[in-house]
Amino acid sequence: MRKKIVVSAITILAILNSLVIVLIKCNEPQNSPVIPQIILVYAENQVEDYPTTKGAYEFARLVSEKTNGRIKIVVKCNGELGDEKSIIEQLKFGGIDFSRVSISSISDDIPELKVIQMPFLYSDAQEMWDVLNGDDGKQFIDAVGKSNLGVRTLSWYDAGARSFYSVKPVTTIQDLYGLNLRVQESELMSETVELLGANPVKMIYSEVYKGLKTRKIDGAENSLVSYIYSKHYEQAKYCILDEHTRIPEVQLVSEYTWNKLTEEDRAVISECAKESAIYERYIWKDTEEEAVRTIEDKDITVIEVSEEERRDLREKLQPIYDRYCLDYMDIIEKIEKNQE
């Protein structure tokens, strides 16, 4: 009898203990924050609502979601961590883990990349994406990984087509002759501007608005999205829609950071990067259409460039092709053949 009482008491205590655990669980916050085990930094020099920045936030969200909050990526935008050149240096040593940069910022170190940003090469965006998403595109991704920059490419980001704009009245692209035009820190773009008769001025992106306002420069070249978002149109009210080049951008990861990640985490990050790139391209297209509408509403003089003018300009810039593309003429010829 005593044995039965003891067993019953133990059973009752077990039940009470279970009830206490259940009550504790019920009283815990249902959405208690998960403490990340790995925190990584993503540098972006554009403003918070810019398409590439939105792509960065989407990348961070996807990584957090697919690792159940174990990996957190902190996005630092507005050039908080420096311009693209300094960001690339920090990536090399793991001071920054991820970034999105224009390939023009790394093409002086990786000459192969100049091939896919040649002036007047593509007739539209799809031609560029056919190259980047095909076998030819893979060799350019591999070239980044084989360089001494200490980074690897996770995905391609869209950056639209670049056109010239000026504070001085212009009616044709020939009117750029003698003007001081801001260009990216790229030999290719400097040579392009020189062959068009203008003077290239290397200047970091964040200084361009001030440069236009003080007339330190007469104009610049960029995508329509950047032209609007950076408010360059307030100073440079003459826009030549020549779309002289399409320069894709790359989402990079520091090799130093990559080597510290597990194979599983690398796979997740690679997948999320590709998904964020699809998202960014969609956002870019939508934002570009919005930029066109804004230009139509503002007091901006738009100068159209005909296909015949584009062909003439392409011929004028042939020396650049001869210098940079001799080993890649098969790619150039393939693109041009599809345009026939």
N, C-alpha and C positions, 0 to 999 in steps of 0.2 A: 504493500500500500504506500509506504514511504517512498519507494522507488518511483511509483507512478506520479506522486506529487512533485518530486524533484524534476522528472522529465517534463511535466506540465509547466513548471515554473520556467524551465529553460526555454520551452517553446514560446511561452508568453513574452519572455525577455527578447527573443529573436524577432517576434512580431513587432514589439514596441520599437526595437532598434530600426527595423525596416521602415516603420512609420515615420520615425525621426528623420531618416535619410530622405524619404519622399517629401516631407515637409520642408526640409532644407532646400532641396532641389526646386520645389515649387516657389520658394521665396527668392531664389536667385534671379537676377535680371535676365530676361529672355534673350536680349540682344547685347549681352556683355561684350565689350570690344575684345578682339583677338590681338594679343601682343605679337607683333611680327618677330621672327627669328633673324631675318635678313633684311636690312634696309639699304637700298641702292639709290643713287642720284642720277637724274636725267637732266641734261642741260639743253636748253632751247633759247635761241636769241630773239625769237619773235614774241609778239604780245600774246596775252592769255587767250584771246578769242580767235587767233589766227589758225588756219586749217592745220598746219603742221603741229602746232601746240595742242590742238584738239586731238590730233592723232597720238601725241605723246600721252595725254591723259587717258585715252582709250587703251593704249598699251599698258599703262600702269594699272588700270581697272581690271583688265583681262588677266594680268599676271596675279594680282591679288585674289581674284575670283577663283582661278584655277589652282592656286596653291592654298586655298582656304585661309588667306590672310597671312600665311607664313612668310611670304616675300612681299615687301612693300617698296614701291618705287616712288620716290619724291621728285616731282617735276619742278625744276627751277627755270622759269621763263623770263622774258624781258631782258635777256642778255645779262642776267644777274651774275653769272659765272664767267663772263667775258665774251669776246667775239669768237667767231668760229676758229680762227687760227690758234688762239690761246686755249680754247676748249680741246682742240685736237692734241695739243701738247699735254694737257692734263689727262686725257684719255690714255695716253701712252703709259703713264705711270700709275694709273688707277685712281687718280685724284677725283675723276668723274667716271661713272660707270657706263652711262649711255648718252648718246646725243644724236641729233639730226643735223646734218651739215650738207651744204651744196657740194657736188663733186668738183666744182671749180676750186674749192678751197684745198683740195688734196691732189688735184691733177698735175700740179708742178712736181709733186713727189711720185706720182703714178702716171706717167705720160700716156699710157694706154687709154685712160679715161677721157683724154681730149678728143678722141675719135667720135664719141657719142654726143659731143656738144659742139660739133662743127657748125659754123654759121650757114644758114639757109639749107640745111641738110634735110630736114623733115618738112613735108607739106602739111601735116597735121599731127595731133597727139598720138593717134593710133599707130602711126608708123614707128614712133619712138617706143611705144609699149610692145610692139611686135618684136623689136630688137631686144629690149630689156628682159622680157619674159621668155625669150627663146634661148637656144643654145649659145648664141653670141653673147647674150647678157650674162650668162654664167661665167664666161672667161673674164669679164670685167669685175665681177664679184670676187672671183678667185685672186685677181690682181691686187685687190685691196688687202686681202688676207696675207698675201706673200710679200707685201711691202714692209718697210721698217718702221711704219707708223704705230705698230702695236695695237691694231684694231682689226675687227672683222665686220663684214656687212651682214645685217639681219634682214633688211628689206629695202626696196626702192620706194621713195615718196615722190609725189607729184609736186612740181613747182611751176607748171604752166609755161607759156611762151614769153620771152622777154622782148620788149620794144623800147625804143628811145623816146625820151621826153625832154623838153627844153623850156627854159625861162624866156628865151628869145624867140621872136616869131620865125617859124619855119613853114615851108609849104611842100618841100620834098626832102628826101633823105640827103640829097646833095647839099642842102643848106646847113648840114652839120659841120661842113668844112671849116676848120679853124676854131671850132668851139672846144671848150674844156669840159670833157664828159667824165663823170665818175664811173669807174669800172670796179668789178670785184678784183681781189688780189689774185689775178690770173694772167699769165703771159699770153695765153690764147686770146682773151678778151682785149688785152692791151693792143695786141697786133691787129686784131680785127678793126678796132677803132682807128688805129693809125692808117690802115689801108683805105679807110673811108674818108681820110683827110682831117680827122679830128684829133684832139690831144687827150690821151687817156690820163686820168687822175685817180690814183688808188686811194681809197678812203673807206673807212669802216662804215657799215650800214647805218649805225646810230648817228653818225655825223652828217649824213647826206642832207637832211632837211635844213640844218643850219647852213650847210655849204651852199644850198640853193638860195636860201634867204639872203645870205651875205654876198651872194654872187661870186663866191670863191670858185664855184663851178657853174657852168652854163646849163648843164643838164646831166642826165644819167640814163641808165637803162635797167629795166626790171620787169617783172610780171605786172599785169594790170591789178592783180590782187594787192601786191606790195605797194604799187603806185597809189592806190586808194587808202589802204590801211595805214601807211606811213604818212599820209596826208601830203605827199610830195606834189600832188595836183594843186595845192594851194599856192605854190610858188612856180611850178612848171606847168603852165596851162596849154602847152602845145605838145600833143602826143602823136608820134608817128607809129601807126600800127604795122610795123614791118615784120614782127615776130621773127627776128633774125636768128634766134637760137632757142632751143629747149634744153635746159640743163636740169636733169633729174637730181634728186637729193637722196642721200643714203642715211639709213638708221644704223648707227654704229654701236658696238659694244667694245669696251676695253678688253684686250687680250688678258691683261692682268686679272680683271674681274672674272672673265670667262673661265680661266683655269682654276678658279677657286670654287666654281659651281659643280654640282653633281651632274651626271649625265641626264638624270631625270629632269632637273631644273633647267638645263640647257635646252632640252626638247620642248619644255613648256614655254620658255622665253622665245624660242625660235617660232613656235606656232603662234604665239600672241603677237609677235612683231609682224608676221605676215597678215594676220587678221586686222591689225591696226592700220596697215598699209592700204588695204581694201577700203577701210572706213575713211582714211585720209583722202584717197582719190575721189570718193563720193563727195566729201565735204568740199574739196578743192573745186570740183566742177560746179557745185551749187554756189560757192562763194565767187567764183569767176563770173558767173552769169549775173550775180548781184553787182559786181564791180562794173560790168558793162552798163547796167542800168544806171548806176551812180554817175558814171562818166557822161551819159546822155542827159542827166539832170543838171550837171554842173556846167559852169562857164568854161568849158574846155574845147579847144580847137583840135579836132581829130583829123589826121592826115592818113588816108588809106594808101596802101602800096599794092600795085597790080602784080599779077603773076609774071608779066613780062619784066617789070622792074626787079622782081625777086631773082629771076634768072640772070639778069644783067649783073646784079650785085654778087650773085654766086660766082660768076665768071671773074669778077673783079677780085674776089677773095681766094681764087685758085691757089696762089702762093702758100696760103696757110694749109690747104689740103696737101700740097706737095711736101710741105715740111713735116707734118704730123701723121699723115695717113698712109705712107708708102707700104707699111707692113700690114695694113688693114683695108686695102682697097677692095677686097672681096666683099666686105661688109658695106662699104660705101656704094659699090656697084649694085649690090643686091637691093639696097634701099632705093636707089635712083631708077633701077629697072622697074620696080613696082609702081613708080610714079608715071611711067609711060602709058 
